[in-house]
Amino acid sequence: MSLSSKSSIIGKVRELIKSSSSQFRALKFVLLIGVMSFFADFVYEGSRGIIGPYLALLRASAFTVSAVT
C-alpha cells in the first residue's frame, strides 16, 4: 500500500469521525457501549476470582468467606 493511499484512508476515517450523521453517531454509541461492557466484565470476572482470598486476608471466618463467594 502506498503512502498516498494510506493518507487518503486516514483522511476518510477522520472525515467519518467528524461527521455528525445520525447513523455514525448510533454506530459510535453502540461501539462505546460494547467497549464499556468488555471492561465491566473484565473487572467483574477478575474480582470474582480474588474475593475469597481477599476476605481470608482480612481474617474473615471460613463461613463468611464461603457464604460471600
N, C-alpha and C positions, 0 to 999 in steps of 0.2 A: 504494500500500500504506500503510495507516495505521500510526501509531506502536504501537498496541496489538497489531496482527498481527505487526509486526516483533519486538516484545518477546516475544511468545509463541513465535515461531520460534527466537529466541535461547535462550529457556528450554528448548525441546525439544532443541536442539543441546547445551546444557550438560548436560541430563539424559542424553543419549546418551553424552557423553564420560565422565560419572561412572559410567555403567552398567558393570557387570563381567560382562555376559553373554559367553559364550564366542564367539558369532557376532561380536559387536562387537570383541572382542579379536583375533579372527582377521583381521577386515577391517582393523583398525588396523595389525596386523603386516604384512599384505600391502602396504598403502599406504606404510608406512615403508620397507619393502624396496624398493619402487618408487622412492621419493624418493632413497634411498641409491644405487640403481643409476643414476639420472639423473645425480647429481653425480659418481659414479665414471666414467661415460662422458664427462662434460664434461671432467674432469681428464685422462683418458687421451687423448682426441682432441686436446685442447689441447697436451699435451706432445709428441704425435707430430709436430705441425707445427713445433715450435720446437727439437727436439733437434739437428737438423743445424746450424742457425746457432749454437746454444749450444756445440756441440763445436768449431765453427770459431772461435768466440770464445776458447775455451780452447787454441787453436792446435794442435788435433789434425790429423794428416795427412789429406790428401784420401781416402786409402784407408780410414783409421779412420772418418771421417765417413760414407763411402758404405757401409761394412760394418755400422755400427750402425744407420743409417737404413734 
